[in-house]
Amino acid sequence: MTHPTDPGRRRFLTRGLLAGGTLMLAGCDRLSRSDAMQRLFSASEGLTQQAHRLLASREALAREYGPDDIAPTFRANGTTMPREVDYLRLAANDFRDWRLEVQGLVERPQAFSLDDLRALPARTQITRHDCVEGWSCIGQWTGAVLGEVLARVGVRDEARFVVFHCADRYHGGDRYYESLDLREAYHPQTLLAYELNGGDLPVANGAPLRLRAERQLGYKMAKYVMRIELVASFAHLGRGRGGYWEDRGYRWWAGI
């Protein structure tokens, strides 16, 4: 008999709670942006998050795999080459001039180079990426533990969320961004990844830095991260829902 906290059962139950919205959201159609659907999403999101919290402990780890499970090529989706001039200039110089700015509700705003991040405590993990579109892929990620970065800057008491601002504009539209609450940000498997499968992170997969939040669906895994902002609310960001796809109808809470 499957135990209630078995990862497969937990994933099934959580996906069931997500399914009513995400099946209609893949195309971000007009129905998903209607007032009625937005009220439905808002009402059900709290239930989804509460269910996940009941099924997973605070520090429960996403399943990790062995080297033999790694996909020969990790699938790239979404933006695979940002077209913004500033990003292209940084990429042409192998990101030597790139800096990750960490600001907002912090005691010590800082800018980290890739070398700075590599000098921080790191973690390597082999995990499965689950996309809301229905596909999965297993890869090995290495990166700075996000909690260590937050410790360096000192998070102020009023901060509630960590926002990841990205270089890319999906299909030339708004600039991509995503967010996590502090609980998920401090999870030991939440990384700022700079390596994939033992090599530098490829541009198609988010170079020079991408988020890995292994207990979340793939749309939370922001690529091309340029800036991190600690905030108390999403009111000043996009359409106020906490992420690029959330602004278009996806649920903010995407736990699996």
DACORTA-V174883 format. One record per backbone hydrogen bond with DSSP energy under -1.0 kcal/mol. CO is the residue of the C=O (numbers start at 1). NH is the residue of the N-H. If there is no record, write none. Layout:
BEGIN
<<CO/NH> <CO/NH>>
END
This chain:
BEGIN
<<3/6> <6/10> <7/11> <8/12> <9/13> <10/14> <11/15> <12/16> <13/17> <14/18> <15/19> <18/21> <18/22> <19/23> <21/24> <25/28> <31/34> <34/38> <35/39> <36/40> <37/41> <38/42> <39/43> <40/44> <41/45> <44/48> <45/49> <46/50> <47/51> <48/52> <49/53> <50/54> <51/55> <52/56> <57/60> <66/69> <67/70> <84/88> <85/89> <86/90> <87/91> <88/92> <90/95> <91/94> <93/96> <100/112> <101/228> <102/110> <103/230> <104/106> <105/156> <110/102> <112/100> <113/117> <114/118> <115/119> <117/120> <121/145> <123/143> <125/141> <126/65> <127/139> <129/137> <130/218> <131/134> <135/131> <137/129> <138/71> <139/127> <140/197> <141/125> <142/194> <142/195> <143/123> <144/192> <145/148> <145/149> <146/150> <147/151> <148/152> <149/153> <150/154> <153/108> <154/107> <156/159> <160/182> <161/231> <162/180> <163/229> <164/178> <165/226> <165/227> <168/176> <169/172> <170/173> <176/166> <177/244> <178/164> <180/162> <181/185> <182/186> <184/187> <187/190> <190/146> <191/212> <192/144> <193/210> <194/201> <195/142> <196/199> <199/196> <202/207> <203/206> <206/224> <209/225> <210/193> <212/191> <213/216> <215/256> <217/220> <218/221> <220/222> <222/211> <224/167> <226/101> <227/165> <228/103> <229/163> <230/105> <231/160> <231/161> <234/237> <237/240> <243/247> <245/250> <246/249> <254/217>>
END
